[in-house]
């Protein structure tokens, strides 16, 4: 067996272990009773250590060097080897003891967050959040020293390989200067128009689920390789052969559950479209969370909130709730779906204010990793930033700094990928529309086949064979920038 073949064998085993952990994480969020938390934390910590030990085996470095010197690797194998080297570098920066401690701290903090959020009790989360942040800062420091990166960039690189905060600062600072004035223009424009008519509930949760399932099937989600469930926070998990989507229902408003299901379906279609040949190899995985988020936002925001798709979906929505009348016409549903209103909750935010929610979190998490913001001071800093960006003050911490799971399960460095994804989604959708004549008419018929086919050919099936920048440039003809996103906002909200 060649060195490269042995590397493929070892990384396939590592992938299988990560798959098991992914299914346990889904079960934790959806099915597990509270009493199982301690046992589950131990299970996940053990899996994390076993997977980590594969990557820190002293023989792995020699295999990577031997494979690098060998002739005859094809482009996919070469890209796979490059990804192996990157993953190896991250893993060997952190010892097994810290991996286990970080896993346990993450599990403990996440379970504490579930109660703290429900009971609006920030004080109860301070100690576990401080422990988790301490372990994360220790991990960031170790990774940074090994990889030649700053602490925050070392965390960011796990979610968006190759991305650096200096570049992200430039992009997000540009949006932070553009969006407040644009938001005022949009609000003034809306005020000059007749208000959309409200849709009267209640909306049965069973009917909401049936609607979500029907729309997911329309998009091409394969229910023989996936399912839809309920969790505190909508997410897409599982593995490509068994993709687990969750949403959450509110009998007062069906739109958040429906749009969350469509959003997560974008993630799921990416997973279901990854190259089968490379399934358990690094090169066969999704290329970073920014690109992953671009796929969900392209589906939810670019396609499914557009007039064309909603003209198709409106009859399905009416049938789901046995409703009729002017308020249930496609144009009114569209206007409700693009209504801009600054609010407290990120996952319910419109696409004009959403980047401001992300910028707020990005700046705060950078400060926490740098040691400039303590956990105990987070509520005050959060409330100040909400006032600065959106002119709002949370009534309590549950709708403030406790609303997202990310910091409480250790996902520091993840938040900026949401807005990188929004920029990429606009740029990719614009390119798809240029390449696929009549795409709007497709969506008006509920036909996503050409759009998903284009995305699969240009993004999904390429796995991690190219960097995010290379994938976007190859698909759109230029590197990622904010121009398409700004054009999209101008057209949709001021047109």
C-alpha distance (Angstrom), angle and dihedral (degrees) to the residues before:
residue distance angle dihedral
X1 . . .
X2 3.81 . .
X3 3.79 121.7 .
X4 3.80 89.8 -108.5
X5 3.82 92.5 51.2
X6 3.80 90.4 49.9
X7 3.80 89.4 51.5
X8 3.80 90.2 52.4
X9 3.82 89.5 51.5
X10 3.79 93.4 50.6
X11 3.80 94.9 44.6
X12 3.82 90.7 48.6
X13 3.82 88.7 56.9
X14 3.80 89.7 48.5
X15 3.82 90.0 50.9
X16 3.80 92.2 51.9
X17 3.79 91.0 52.7
X18 3.81 90.7 49.9
X19 3.81 88.3 50.5
X20 3.81 90.3 55.8
X21 3.80 90.2 49.9
X22 3.81 90.2 49.7
X23 3.79 91.7 55.3
X24 3.81 91.2 47.5
X25 3.81 90.3 51.1
X26 3.82 89.1 52.4
X27 3.80 90.6 49.5
X28 3.81 90.4 49.1
X29 3.80 91.2 55.3
X30 3.81 98.0 40.4
X31 3.79 114.4 22.7
X32 3.79 113.9 12.0
X33 3.82 117.4 108.8
X34 3.82 114.3 -129.1
X35 3.78 91.2 -109.3
X36 3.78 90.5 65.4
X37 3.81 94.3 62.7
X38 3.80 98.3 97.3
X39 3.79 94.2 46.4
X40 3.80 91.2 46.1
X41 3.80 91.4 51.2
X42 3.79 89.1 55.1
X43 3.80 92.5 47.8
X44 3.79 93.0 50.8
X45 3.79 93.0 44.7
X46 3.80 90.6 52.7
X47 3.81 91.9 48.9
X48 3.80 90.9 48.0
X49 3.80 91.6 51.9
X50 3.82 94.5 45.9
X51 3.81 90.8 49.0
X52 3.79 90.7 45.6
X53 3.80 92.2 51.1
X54 3.80 90.0 58.5
X55 3.79 88.7 58.9
X56 3.80 96.8 44.8
X57 3.80 95.9 48.1
X58 3.84 103.3 131.8
X59 3.80 89.8 -131.5
X60 3.79 93.2 61.3
X61 3.80 94.7 75.1
X62 3.80 91.2 54.4
X63 3.80 91.3 49.1
X64 3.80 91.3 51.4
X65 3.79 91.6 50.5
X66 3.80 92.9 46.1
X67 3.81 91.8 48.6
X68 3.81 90.2 47.7
X69 3.80 90.7 56.3
X70 3.81 93.9 47.2
X71 3.79 123.4 100.4
X72 3.77 127.4 -133.5
X73 3.81 104.2 48.4
X74 3.80 112.0 143.6
X75 3.84 120.6 -135.6
X76 3.82 93.5 -92.3
X77 3.79 91.9 49.0
X78 3.79 89.9 47.5
X79 3.78 91.3 51.5
X80 3.80 89.6 46.5
X81 3.79 91.1 53.1
X82 3.81 90.1 49.5
X83 3.81 90.3 53.2
X84 3.81 90.5 47.5
X85 3.79 89.5 54.4
X86 3.82 92.0 49.9
X87 3.82 93.1 49.0
X88 3.81 90.7 45.4
X89 3.80 89.9 53.2
X90 3.79 92.7 53.9
X91 3.79 93.9 45.1
X92 3.79 95.9 49.2
X93 3.77 91.4 53.2
X94 3.81 91.5 67.7
X95 3.80 128.2 55.4
X96 3.80 123.8 -131.2
X97 3.80 92.5 -112.6
X98 3.80 91.0 58.1
X99 3.82 91.4 44.9
X100 3.81 89.7 55.3
X101 3.81 93.1 43.9
X102 3.80 91.4 49.1
X103 3.81 92.2 48.7
X104 3.80 92.2 50.4
X105 3.81 92.8 45.1
X106 3.81 90.1 49.9
X107 3.81 93.7 50.0
X108 3.79 93.0 46.1
X109 3.79 93.7 47.5
X110 3.79 93.7 46.6
X111 3.81 92.2 53.0
X112 3.82 90.6 46.6
X113 3.81 88.9 50.3
X114 3.79 91.9 56.4
X115 3.79 90.6 59.5
X116 3.80 95.6 37.1
X117 3.80 92.4 52.7
X118 3.77 93.5 46.3
X119 3.81 92.5 48.3
X120 3.82 96.8 35.8
X121 3.79 89.5 -123.6
X122 3.79 110.4 145.9
X123 3.80 92.6 166.2
X124 3.81 90.0 66.5
X125 3.80 92.5 57.8
X126 3.82 98.2 48.9
X127 3.81 97.8 87.1
X128 3.84 97.8 45.5
X129 3.81 91.0 41.6
X130 3.80 91.0 51.1
X131 3.81 90.6 50.1
X132 3.80 91.4 49.4
X133 3.80 93.0 46.9
X134 3.80 90.8 49.8
X135 3.80 91.3 53.3
X136 3.82 91.0 45.7
X137 3.78 92.5 51.1
X138 3.79 89.2 49.3
X139 3.81 89.6 50.7
X140 3.81 92.5 45.6
X141 3.79 91.5 50.9
X142 3.79 92.7 49.7
X143 3.81 93.0 46.7
X144 3.77 92.3 45.8
X145 3.80 93.3 52.0
X146 3.82 91.0 49.1
X147 3.81 96.3 44.6
X148 3.79 100.1 34.4
X149 3.79 93.8 -114.2
X150 3.78 137.1 127.0
X151 3.79 116.1 -102.4
X152 3.80 96.1 -101.4
X153 3.80 93.6 43.4
X154 3.80 89.6 52.2
X155 3.82 88.9 59.3
X156 3.80 93.4 41.2
X157 3.81 91.2 53.1
X158 3.81 90.0 64.1
X159 3.81 91.0 62.3
X160 3.80 101.4 30.2
X161 3.82 109.6 24.0
X162 3.77 111.8 -142.6
X163 3.81 95.6 10.5
X164 3.79 117.4 128.8
X165 3.78 129.7 -162.3
X166 3.82 92.3 -126.5
X167 3.82 89.3 63.3
X168 3.80 92.5 42.5
X169 3.80 90.9 49.5
X170 3.81 89.1 58.2
X171 3.81 93.4 50.1
X172 3.79 96.4 43.2
X173 3.81 94.1 42.5
X174 3.82 87.4 54.3
X175 3.81 90.7 52.6
X176 3.80 91.7 43.7
X177 3.80 88.7 57.5
X178 3.83 94.4 42.8
X179 3.79 102.9 42.6
X180 3.83 104.7 57.7
X181 3.82 93.7 58.0
X182 3.79 91.2 39.5
X183 3.80 89.7 50.8
X184 3.80 90.3 54.4
X185 3.81 90.3 51.0
X186 3.79 91.3 50.0
X187 3.80 93.2 48.5
X188 3.81 90.3 49.4
X189 3.82 90.3 48.3
X190 3.80 91.2 50.3
X191 3.80 91.1 48.9
X192 3.80 89.5 57.8
X193 3.82 92.1 54.9
X194 3.82 128.4 73.8
X195 3.78 108.4 -93.3
X196 3.83 115.0 -106.9
X197 3.78 115.2 -107.4
X198 3.80 117.5 -102.6
X199 3.81 119.8 -115.8
X200 3.77 108.7 -126.8
X201 3.82 118.7 -134.2
X202 2.89 167.2 170.8
X203 3.77 94.8 162.3
X204 3.77 114.0 -160.1
X205 3.80 110.8 -125.9
X206 3.80 91.7 -138.4
X207 3.79 90.0 56.0
X208 3.80 89.7 47.0
X209 3.79 91.1 54.1
X210 3.81 92.5 49.4
X211 3.80 89.4 51.2
X212 3.81 91.8 49.2
X213 3.80 91.6 49.4
X214 3.83 92.0 49.1
X215 3.80 92.3 50.1
X216 3.80 92.3 45.8
X217 3.80 89.0 54.0
X218 3.80 89.6 49.7
X219 3.79 89.1 56.7
X220 3.79 90.9 50.8
X221 3.81 102.1 -102.9
X222 3.80 108.5 163.6
X223 3.82 108.0 -132.9
X224 3.79 90.2 -171.5
X225 3.81 84.5 68.6
X226 3.79 100.9 34.4
X227 3.80 149.0 20.5
X228 3.81 144.0 -150.6
X229 3.81 123.0 -122.0
X230 3.81 141.8 155.9
X231 3.81 128.9 -96.4
X232 3.81 139.2 158.9
X233 3.79 89.8 -102.0
X234 3.84 123.3 27.2
X235 3.79 112.7 -114.7
X236 3.79 145.0 152.7
X237 3.80 115.1 -125.5
X238 3.76 141.9 144.4
X239 3.81 122.1 73.0
X240 3.83 133.6 -61.1
X241 3.80 92.9 -94.4
X242 3.81 91.5 46.7
X243 3.80 111.0 27.4
X244 3.80 114.4 -173.6
X245 3.82 116.1 -153.9
X246 3.79 123.5 -175.4
X247 3.78 134.0 -172.1
X248 3.80 134.7 168.5
X249 3.80 128.2 -126.0
X250 3.80 133.3 -137.9
X251 3.80 117.8 -171.4
X252 3.82 89.2 -150.8
X253 3.81 94.8 59.4
X254 3.81 129.4 18.3
X255 3.81 96.6 -171.7
X256 3.84 98.3 81.9
X257 3.82 93.1 52.9
X258 3.80 92.7 44.3
X259 3.79 94.7 47.9
X260 3.81 92.3 43.5
X261 3.81 89.5 53.6
X262 3.82 90.7 49.8
X263 3.81 90.8 46.7
X264 3.79 93.1 50.7
X265 3.81 89.7 45.4
X266 3.80 87.5 61.8
X267 3.80 88.2 57.2
X268 3.81 90.7 45.3
X269 3.81 94.7 50.7
X270 3.79 88.3 54.3
X271 3.81 90.4 52.7
X272 3.81 93.0 44.9
X273 3.81 90.2 49.1
X274 3.82 98.5 52.1
X275 3.83 115.9 120.5
X276 3.82 110.2 -81.8
X277 3.81 92.8 -155.2
X278 3.81 90.4 64.9
X279 3.80 97.8 35.8
X280 3.82 99.0 134.5
X281 3.79 97.7 30.8
X282 3.81 127.1 91.8
X283 3.81 92.0 -117.4
X284 3.82 89.5 57.6
X285 3.80 94.7 61.0
X286 3.79 129.8 92.3
X287 3.80 114.4 -78.0
X288 3.79 103.1 -116.6
X289 3.77 133.5 -50.2
X290 3.80 95.1 -89.2
X291 3.78 90.1 62.0
X292 3.81 90.1 41.2
X293 3.80 89.5 54.1
X294 3.79 89.9 48.4
X295 3.80 88.9 61.9
X296 3.80 94.4 51.9
X297 3.80 93.6 44.0
X298 3.78 92.5 46.0
X299 3.80 88.9 56.8
X300 3.80 98.0 40.1
X301 3.79 104.1 34.2
X302 3.78 107.0 21.8
X303 3.82 99.5 37.8
X304 3.80 111.6 17.1
X305 3.81 98.7 42.8
X306 3.80 91.1 50.3
X307 3.79 124.4 105.4
X308 3.79 93.3 -114.4
X309 3.78 97.6 57.4
X310 3.80 94.2 40.4
X311 3.81 90.0 54.3
X312 3.81 84.9 61.0
X313 3.81 96.3 40.7
X314 3.83 98.2 45.4
X315 3.85 95.4 80.2
X316 3.81 89.6 48.5
X317 3.79 89.9 51.3
X318 3.81 92.2 48.9
X319 3.80 91.5 48.7
X320 3.80 92.1 48.3
X321 3.79 92.7 59.2
X322 3.80 100.4 27.0
X323 3.80 89.6 -118.2
X324 3.78 134.9 148.0
X325 3.78 140.9 169.2
X326 3.78 139.9 78.3
X327 3.80 94.4 -54.5
X328 3.80 89.8 60.6
X329 3.79 96.2 54.0
X330 3.79 117.1 115.5
X331 3.81 95.2 -111.8
X332 3.79 93.0 54.5
X333 3.81 92.3 46.1
X334 3.80 88.4 49.9
X335 3.80 92.0 51.1
X336 3.80 90.6 48.4
X337 3.80 89.6 49.1
X338 3.81 93.7 54.6
X339 3.79 96.6 39.3
X340 3.78 108.1 135.7
X341 3.77 115.5 -144.1
X342 3.79 124.1 151.8
X343 3.80 108.0 -121.3
X344 3.77 143.3 168.3
X345 3.80 101.7 -112.5
X346 3.80 120.1 77.2
X347 3.80 97.5 -158.3
X348 3.81 90.3 53.6
X349 3.81 94.9 44.7
X350 3.80 123.3 119.2
X351 3.79 117.3 -117.1
X352 3.81 93.6 -103.2
X353 3.79 95.1 58.6
X354 3.82 97.3 29.6
X355 3.83 95.2 85.1
X356 3.81 89.0 54.1
X357 3.82 89.0 57.4
X358 3.80 88.2 51.8
X359 3.81 95.1 47.1
X360 3.80 89.4 51.5
X361 3.81 91.8 53.4
X362 3.79 93.7 42.0
X363 3.77 92.9 55.3
X364 3.80 93.7 44.7
X365 3.80 95.1 48.8
X366 3.79 91.3 48.4
X367 3.79 88.0 53.8
X368 3.81 92.1 49.2
X369 3.81 93.1 50.2
X370 3.81 90.0 46.9
X371 3.81 90.3 52.2
X372 3.80 92.8 -116.6
X373 3.81 94.9 114.8
X374 3.81 124.5 45.6
X375 3.81 122.0 -148.4
X376 3.80 91.1 -118.8
X377 3.81 89.7 58.1
X378 3.80 94.8 47.9
X379 3.85 97.3 97.6
X380 3.80 92.7 55.0
X381 3.80 93.8 45.0
X382 3.80 90.3 47.1
X383 3.79 93.4 50.7
X384 3.80 91.9 47.8
X385 3.80 91.3 51.6
X386 3.81 92.5 47.6
X387 3.77 88.5 54.6
X388 3.80 91.6 49.1
X389 3.80 97.3 46.5
X390 3.79 104.5 31.4
X391 3.81 106.2 12.4
X392 3.82 90.9 -118.9
X393 3.79 136.6 120.3
X394 3.81 119.3 -155.1
X395 3.78 114.9 -121.3
X396 3.80 89.9 -141.0
X397 3.78 141.7 -6.1
X398 3.81 93.6 -96.8
X399 3.81 88.3 69.4
X400 3.79 89.9 35.1
X401 3.78 129.2 46.0
X402 3.83 94.6 -13.3
X403 3.80 95.9 58.5
X404 3.83 98.5 90.4
X405 3.79 127.2 59.2
X406 3.80 95.9 -150.3
X407 3.81 102.4 91.6
X408 3.78 91.3 40.2
X409 3.80 94.7 56.0
X410 3.80 93.8 41.8
X411 3.81 102.0 -100.9
X412 3.80 98.0 141.8
X413 3.80 109.5 157.0
X414 3.80 93.3 33.6
X415 3.81 101.5 94.8
X416 3.83 99.9 73.8
X417 3.81 89.9 57.8
X418 3.82 88.8 71.2
X419 3.79 92.9 65.4
X420 3.81 94.0 37.1
X421 3.80 83.5 55.3
X422 3.81 92.6 50.9
X423 3.80 91.1 53.4
X424 3.80 91.7 47.1
X425 3.81 92.0 46.3
X426 3.79 92.0 56.2
X427 3.79 92.6 45.8
X428 3.82 93.6 47.3
X429 3.80 94.5 45.3
X430 3.79 90.7 49.8
X431 3.82 89.3 51.5
X432 3.81 91.9 46.7
X433 3.81 91.0 51.2
X434 3.82 89.7 51.1
X435 3.81 91.3 49.4
X436 3.82 97.5 42.4
X437 3.79 111.2 54.7
X438 3.79 110.7 -149.7
X439 3.81 95.6 20.0
X440 3.80 90.9 143.3
X441 3.81 90.2 56.1
X442 3.82 89.1 50.8
X443 3.79 91.0 55.4
X444 3.79 91.4 46.9
X445 3.82 86.9 59.3
X446 3.79 92.6 46.0
X447 3.81 89.2 -112.3
X448 3.80 110.5 144.2
X449 3.80 96.0 161.3
X450 3.80 97.6 105.0
X451 3.80 94.3 42.0
X452 3.80 93.6 48.5
X453 3.81 89.5 43.5
X454 3.82 90.4 54.1
X455 3.80 91.5 47.7
X456 3.78 91.7 47.8
X457 3.80 92.7 50.3
X458 3.81 95.2 44.9
X459 3.81 102.8 33.0
X460 3.82 119.1 1.7
X461 3.80 101.5 49.2
X462 3.80 92.4 45.4
X463 3.80 92.5 66.4
X464 3.80 109.3 -179.0
X465 3.80 95.8 -31.5
X466 3.83 88.2 117.7
X467 3.79 133.9 27.9
X468 3.80 119.8 -99.2
X469 3.79 90.1 -105.7
X470 3.80 91.3 51.1
X471 3.81 93.3 47.2
X472 3.80 93.1 50.4
X473 3.80 93.4 44.7
X474 3.82 91.6 48.7
X475 3.81 92.3 48.9
X476 3.80 98.5 42.3
X477 3.79 105.1 24.3
X478 3.81 96.1 -115.9
X479 3.81 142.0 55.0
X480 3.79 120.1 -88.5
X481 3.80 115.7 -74.5
X482 3.81 138.1 152.2
X483 3.82 98.5 -108.6
X484 3.82 98.2 95.8
X485 3.80 91.4 45.4
X486 3.79 92.2 52.1
X487 3.82 91.3 46.3
X488 3.78 89.4 50.9
X489 3.80 92.4 51.1
X490 3.80 92.9 47.0
X491 3.82 92.2 49.7
X492 3.78 97.5 44.4
X493 3.79 101.3 39.4
X494 3.80 104.1 30.6
X495 3.82 100.6 27.9
